[in-house]
Amino acid sequence: MRNQKYYIVVDEYERRFIINSLNNLRNKLIAEGRYTDAVDEILFKVANAKQKKFKIIEEVKDVKDNF
């Protein structure tokens, strides 16, 4: 069975926050002498993820239309 993929939408601030948090976790694991393979893999995926531009279209309904 093929692994299911998930996509998340984050802005540049959130992306940097995720990378910084993963890097801090990695440094903590190194200081404790533990393996960092899983964190390294996720950090690599997040850092090298493709960026796609898209538009968000919101439909705004006027309250008057409901009456």
Buried (B, 14 or more C-beta within 10 A) or exposed (E): EEEEEEEEEEEEEEBEEBBEEBEEBBEEBEEEEEEBEEBEEBBEEBEEEEEEEEEEEEEEEEEEEEE
